[in-house]
Amino acid sequence: MLLEKHLDALASCVMQEALNLEAPPRAILRPTQDAKHGDFQINGAMALAKQLKKNPREIASPIAEAMLARDEVLEASVAGPGFINLRLDPKWVERLLASMLRDARDGVPEVEEKQTVVVDYSSPNIAKQMHVGHLRSTIIGAAICELLRFVGHDVIADNHIGDWGTQYGLLILGMREFGDQEALKRDAIVELERVYKIASAKKKEDEDFADRARAELAKLQKKDPDNYAMWEMFVETTRGVMDRVYDKLGVTFDHFLGESAYDDMLPAVVQQLKDAGIAREDNGAVCVFFNDDDIKNRLGKKFKKLGKQEVPFIIQKKDGAFLYSTSDIATVLYRREHFNSDRAVYVVDRRQGGHFQQLFAVMEILGEDMTLDHVGFGTVLGDDGKPLKTRDGGTVRLESLLDEAVERARNELEQRLADGKLRIAEHEMDEVSRAVGIGAVKYADLKQNRTSDYRFEWDKMISFSGNSGPYLQNQLVRTKSIFRKGEVELEGYEAPIALGHEREHSLARVMIKFPDVVHRAAALNEPHQIAEHLYDLAQAFSRFFTDCPVLKSEGETRASRLALTALTSQQLERGLRLLGIPVIDRM
């Protein structure tokens, strides 16, 4: 059950009955900021008072009185100019928690209107190492996929890799003139990067070389056997490295449909936009000019400000070459036709916001009704507050960063093992180190509001205290160890829940929010809301565990506290899995 939705509907119904209104008004229910005032607050009496031209407190009093008659409510009081504070009845909360414990979905319902959603994320380029810049798109996108799937949507994870374009003419020519076959055998991706840098620099100073590279690209685009075979080698080599990184991150995709998948569609896309009067030629190029009077008139309300832009959306250069914009339009059309998708979510750096705003506007003018969302994110920063770099100023390879995370996690685990703070068998050390290291990197990113930049800080990331992945993993281990020590089966555990101690009430107040948090995080594409809930839950459980003995309690109290521990364990595990963070049973 979605608690806030349930209580909001209940309050709205009560307001209608208490005030004898023709239609239910908006309750405007919100969680209270301070638990001492209650659990939720109804703010709708304020707005309703203006409509009815009455004193807000005069309206709020009968509403509060009527709410007290409901099973869900223990206390209802008018505060301030007309707010209504609600405190939930513990007996009702106990029954709600018990139902969540029994439910295979932890009390999280599926959405009423299911959609087919394409999530476009990661998107590295062929013939290049994945770097730290791909970290956020990859793990945020994967978490969004998990959230959307869990609430009931049909999700298609698509990695729109950069595998087509002018750079491959340079790389083909470069490999023939500067390539080292032995180096290619030793580490193909490193050799491809080396050759591309040389070829790219030579293009700038040697016009003949640039012309020959363009000729090689033209041959590739016409599927010349030799050039196409080299391109396939580039793709295969890079995919091998990509897959190794994705395996370390525990990330999978349904499709790897890169730009090359849409190449044959591009001429028709340009023609379609010209025929529809959306694009026109200008100095040999084909562009969409948003400040053209006709285009401004056809723009939807949310894109009206684009009509002031003088920068066009170029879909074909004057030399006939297509651009990202062209393939992105083709991609939308393909996803609608082949996937029958209702929505596409693009998990891409927020700095690309302008491009996506133009793309989405073009699709609206074209009459495409698929919902298109750009899920932007900030930058990973180093200690200096600038984009994270290596010590020599180079780009941080993502695989190296992940390997370092695992190594740092192992060092921390071995130190804690030596200090007697952990118990890990030697044969489990590799697996636990990987889970802790990768989990630490993921959580440090996902706990941030995705639109914000954040500093990459190893010490805080790998720490077993504070708001970190290892801390949450350890709290989950603690819940499971309680059942092992008590020789009680955790899976399927059920018992009546009785909330007596203050710490039990505090823990319950956090746990009942879980279904709402999951749905809100999925609807807003904000995984950090799950992270916030897990940290709040872990802290509440830690205080509960300190002040409320579980195994040392007896009878119904012991059974109830085991039930609270079991539900905490379920929510921690579910939440970590939704974020793609490895779960550990022992540590």
N, C-alpha and C positions, 0 to 999 in steps of 0.2 A: 504494500500500500504506500502511496505517496502521501506522507503525513501532512505536509503543508497544503497540498491540493485538497485533501479530505477536510482539514480544519477550515480552510478558506471557504469551501462550499457549504460546510456546516454553519459557519458564522453568517454567511450571506443569507442562508435560508432562515436562520434565527432572526436576523435583522428584519427581514420581510414580515415575518409573523409578529414579532414584538411591536413593530410600528405600523402594522396593518397597511403595508405598501402593496401596490399592484404588481410590481416586479421585484425580484431579488436585487438589491444594490451591491456594489462592490464592497467587499469586507476589508480589503487591503490588509491582509494578515502578514505579519513579519515576525521572525524570531526576536526576542528581546535581546538587548545589548548586555544586560546584567541579569544573571540568573536569580538574584534576590528579588527582582520584580516579577518573576514568573518565567514561563517558557515561551509564550507568544504574546503578541500585541495586535489588537484590532484597531486600525487607524481610520476605518471608513466612516465612523460617526462624524468626524470633522468635515469631510466633504459633503456628507448627507445633510448636515446642519445648514450649510449654505443654501442647498437646494430647497430645504423646507423652511428656511428663514427662522430657525429656532436656535436656542442655546445648545452647543455641542454636548455639555454634560447632561442636559435634560434628555437628550436623545440617547446618550450612552448608558444611562442608568437602567432603563428597561431592557436594553440589549444584554447588559451584564447579568441582570437577574435571570433572563431567559437562558443564557448560556450555562448558568449553574445547574439547570435542570437536565443537562446532557451528561451522559455517562463519561464522556471524555474529559470533563472539566471538574476540577476540585475547587478552584478559586477563580472568581472573576470580579475584578474591581476597577472602578473608574479612577484614572490618574490624570493629573494636569488639566489641560483645557477640554479633554474629552477622549483620551486614549483608554482602551480597555485592556488591562493586563490579564492574561490567562495562565493558570497553573494546571497542568494536566493531572488527572487523578492517577495516583500510583498504581491502583488496582488495574486500571485500564492499560497503563503502560506495561505492567507485568504481563498481561495477556498478549499485548502487541509483541513484546520481546520474545515470548514463548512461541508465537506463531512464526516469527522471523527465524528462530532457531530450528524449527521443524522444516522450514521451507528450503527446498534445494537451491533456490535463487536468492537466499538471504533476505527475502522480503521485497526484492526489487522486481516490480512488474515490467512487462514488455510495453512498448509504446502502442498506442491505439492505432496510429496510422503508420504503417511500415513503408519504407522506401528502399529503392535500390540506389546505393550511394557508392560512387567511385572516389576513392581517396588516393590522390596523386602526391607521392612523397619520395624523398631521398634524391632521386634524379641526378646521379653523378655523370661525368663525361667519360666516354670511352678513351682509352689510351692515356689515362691519368690516374694517379693514386687518389683514393678517397682521402679527404683531409678533414680537419676539425670542423670546417664549414658545413660538412654534410651531417654532422652529429645531430643537430637539433631537428632538422627536417626528418631524419630517419626515425628517431625515437619518439618525437611528438606525433608523427604520422602513424607509427605503429600503435601508440597508445590510443589515438583517436579511432583507429580501426577496431581495437578491442572494445572500447566503450560503445561504439555504434552497434557492433555485433551483439553485445550483451543486452542492450535494450531492445533488440529485435529487428534491426535493419539488415537488409541483405547487402553486405559490403564487398566491394571489389577493390583489392589493393593493387595499384598499378604503379610501377616504377618507370617513369617517363625519362629514360636515359638519353643523354646527349650523344647520339651515335651517327649523326649525319651533318654535313655542312662543309664549309670551305677548309676547315682545318685538316680534313682527310686528304685533300689534294696535296697539301704541304707535307703531310706525314708519309704519303706514298712516295713522293719524289725524294723526300729526306731519307727514307729507309734505303732507297736505291743508291743514293749518293754518299750518305754518311753512316749508314747502318753497320753494326758489328754483329755478325751472325752468332759468334760465340757468346757475346754479351746477351744477345736475345735469348739464347738457350739457358743462360744462367739465371737471368731475371728479366723477363720480357717487358714488364711494365716500366721498370727503371730505364731500360734501353729506349723504349718508345718515348718516354718523357724527355730523355737526353736529346734524342734526334729531333723531336718537335721544337725544342728550344732553339736548336741550331737553325733549323729550317725557317722558323718564324723570324729570327733575327736576320737571316740572309734575304728573306723576302723584302724586308724594309730597305735594303741597300742594293739589291740586284733585281732590276725590273725584268730581266730575261728569266731569272729563276721564278719570279712571281707569275709570269705568263705561263711558264711550263707547269707550275703547280696548278694553275687554273685549268690547264688542258688535261692534266691527270684527273682533276675533279670531274670535269665534263665526261671523261671516259668512264669514271666510276658511276656517275649518274645514269649512263647508258648501259650499265651492267657489263662493262668490258671484263672478260673472264679473269685476266691477271690482276687487274685493280680490285675487282670484287673479291677475289680470293685473299688478297692482302687485307682488305677491309674486314673480311670475316675473321682473319687471324687476329686483328686488333680487338674485335668484339669478344672473341673467345678467350683471349688472354686476359682482358680486363674483367670479364665476367668471372673468371676463376678467382681473381683477387677480391672482387666485390663479394662473391659468395662466401669467401673466407671471413671477411669482415662481418657480413650479415649473420653468419653462423655464430660468431663470437657474441654478437649483440642479441642473438635469439630472435631475429627479425626475418619474416618471410613475406613473399608477394604472390599474388595470383597471376600477375602478368608483368613482363618486361617489355612493354610496347614503347620503344624509343621513337625518336623523330623519323627514323628510316621507315617505320611502319606506315607512315602517312604520305610518303614522298609521291606516290602515284596519284594521290588525291589533289595535290596542290594546284595544278593548272585549272582544274574544274572549280576549286574554291575561289580563285581569283576571278574567274569568269562569272561565277554566281554572284559575287559581290558587285561586280561591274554591272551585270544585268539588273540587279536589284536597285541600282542607283546609290549604292552605299560607298563604293570606291570609284575613283576616277584617276586618269593619268595626269601626271604633272612632271614635266621635264624628263619624260621617258619612264619614270617610276609610277607604280600604282599605289595609291594611298587612300586612306579614309581621313577626310578633313572634318573634324568635329565642329569647326566654326562655320562651315557652310550652312547657309540658311535652311536648306532642305533637311540636312542632317540634324541641326538643332531642333527643328520642329518634330523630328521623329524620335528624339531621345526621350527616354522615360524620365520621370521626376528625379529618381536617385542619381541620374547621370547628367542632369541639366548643367552642372558647373563645367562639364567637359566642353560645352559649347564655347567657352572662353579660351580654350587652348588653341594655340597656333601650331603646336607640334603635331604633325600628322601621325597616323598609325600606318606605317609602311608595310605593305604585304608583298610587294615585288620590287626589287631594285631595277634600275634602268638597264643593267646588264642581263636581266632575266632571272637573276637568282632570287630564291625565296628566303624568308626569314623565320625566326621563331614565331612571330605573330601569325604567319600563314599556317604553320604546322599546328599551332595552338587552336586555331579556328577549326582545322580539319579534325583535330583530336576531339573537340566537343561534338562535332557532327557524328564522328565514328562512335563515340560512347553512347550517344542517344540511339543510334541505329542498331549497333551490335550488342550493347549491354542493356538497352531499354532503361537507361538510368534516369532517375528522377532528380538526382543531385550530384554535383562533383565538388569535392573539397581539395583545394590546392594548398599543400603545406609547403610554403616557399617563403624565404627571407622577406621581411616586411618592406625592404628597400625596393622590391619588385611590385609594390602596390600600384604604382602608376600604370604599369604594363597591364596588370590584370583588370584595372578599372576600364581601360580602353577595350580590352578583349571582351569583357562582359557587356559593355555598351554595344559593341558591334553585334554580339549574339542576340541582344534584345531587339535591336533594329531589324535583324534578320528574322525575327519571329521565333527564336528558340526559347521555349518556356522552361527548360531545365534550370533548376536553381544552381547558381555558381557562386562558390564562396572562396575567398582568399584567406587562408589562415596564416597570417604573418607571424614572424617571431624575431626576437632581437639577436644580438651578437654575443658570442662567447669571448670574454675579455681575459687578459692576463693580469698579473699583479700591478702592472703599470696603468691599468684602466684602458688599454688599447687592445684591438683584436689580438687574440692569442697567437703567438709566434714561437718558433724555436729560439734558442739562445743566439744563434747566428742570424736571426731575422727571417728565417724561412718559414714555409707553411708546415704546420704540425700534421703529420700523417695520422689518420684516424686509427689505423691498425697499431701503430706504435703507442699511441695514447692508451688504447685499450690494454695492450700488453703491459704497459707501465702500471695501469690501475690494478691489474691482477697481481703484479709483483709487489706493489705497495700493500695490497690487502694481505698477501701472504706474510710479509714482514710484520704487519700489525697482529695478525693471528698468532704467529709464532711467539711474539713478545707476550701477548695475553696468555698464551698457553704456558709459557715459562713462569708467568706471574700467578698461575693457578686460577685465572679468571675464566678460562674456557676449557672444555674437554673435547678434543678432536683427535680421532684416530689418524695415524700417519697415512693410511690408505685413503682417507677422506679429505686430506689437506688440499690436494689439487682442485677437487670439485668445489669445496667450500671457498677457496681463494678466488676461483673464477666467479662464483655466485656473488660474493661480497664485492669484489672489484668492479665487475660490470654493473651490479646493482647500485653501487655507490655513484658511478658516473651517470647512470640513467636518472636516479632519484635527484641528484644535485641539479640536473637540468629540469626535470619535470616538476619539481616543487616550485619553480619560478613561474610567475605569470608569463606566459610565452611571449608577450609583446615586449618584455623588458630585456635589457642586456644583463648579463651576470658575470661575476668574476669566477674563474676556475681556480679553486683553492683546494689543493690536495689534502691538507691536514683536516679541514672541516669535512671534506667529502668522505674520507676513509674512517672518520671517528665513530666510535661506538656510543657516543653520547651526543645529545643535541639533535637537531632536525636533520638526520642523515639516513641514508639507506641502510647501513649496517645496524643502526639503532633500531629501526623498524624490524629488520630481519631477526635481530636478537630478541625483540619483544615477542615476535611470533614463536620463536623457539621456546621462550619461557612458558607461553601458554600450553604448548604441547608437552613440555617436560613436567608440568604440574600433573597432567593426566598419567604420564608414565610413572611418576613417583607414587601416585595414588593407586596405581594398577587399575585404572578405569579407562575403558575404551572411549576415545574422543569422538570418533566417527559415529554419527547417529545419536549422540548423547542427548537425552531429553530429561527435563525435570521441571516442576513448577518453580517459577521465579517469584521471590518475595523481596521487595526493596525496603530495607529497614535502615541500614547505616547511610550516613550522608554520602560516603564515597560510592555506595551502590547507586544512589540516585544520580550522582554526577556522571558515573559511567553510563547509566541508562540514557541520560539526556543526550549524550554524544551518539550512542548506537542507534537510537530511533531516527536519526537524521540520514542514515546511510542511503536508503533508497532515493531520497530527494537529491542528495549530493551526486549520486551516479547519474540520474537523469539530467540534472543541471549541467554537469560536466560534459555529457554527451551532446546536449542541445547547443551548448556554447563553444564546443571544441576547446575545452579548458581542462586538461588533465591535472593542472595544479590544484584544482578543487578536491580531487581524490587524495592527493598528497597531503593537503591541509587536514582533511578528515582523518587520515591514518595517523598523523602526528598527534592530533587532539585525542584520538582514541588510545594511542600508545601511552600518552601521558596520564590520561584518566585511569587506564588500567594499572599503571605503575603505582599511582596513589591508592587505588583500590587494593592492590595486592599487598601494599605496605601496611595498611590499616585494617584490612579485613582478611584474617587468616582463612585460607580455603581448605586445605587438607586437615588442618588442626581443628576445624569446626566440626560439629556433629549434626546428625539427623537432617532435618529439612534445610537448615541453614547451610550445611556443607553441600547438599545437593543443589540448592539455589545458586551458591557461589560458583560451583562447578559449571552450572548452566551459563552464568554470566561470562565465565572464562571461555567456555566453548564458543559462545557467540562472538566474543572478542576475537578469538582465533579465526573463526570463519570470515569475519569482516577484514581482518588484517591480511589473510591469505587471498581473499577475493580482490581486495584493493591492490595488493602488490602485483597480482597476475594481470589485472586490468592495465597497470602501468608497464607491464612487460618486465618486471623485476623478479629475478630468480627467488624461489622459495626454498628455505632450508629447514629440514626437520630437526637436526641436531647441531649444536655448536657449543 
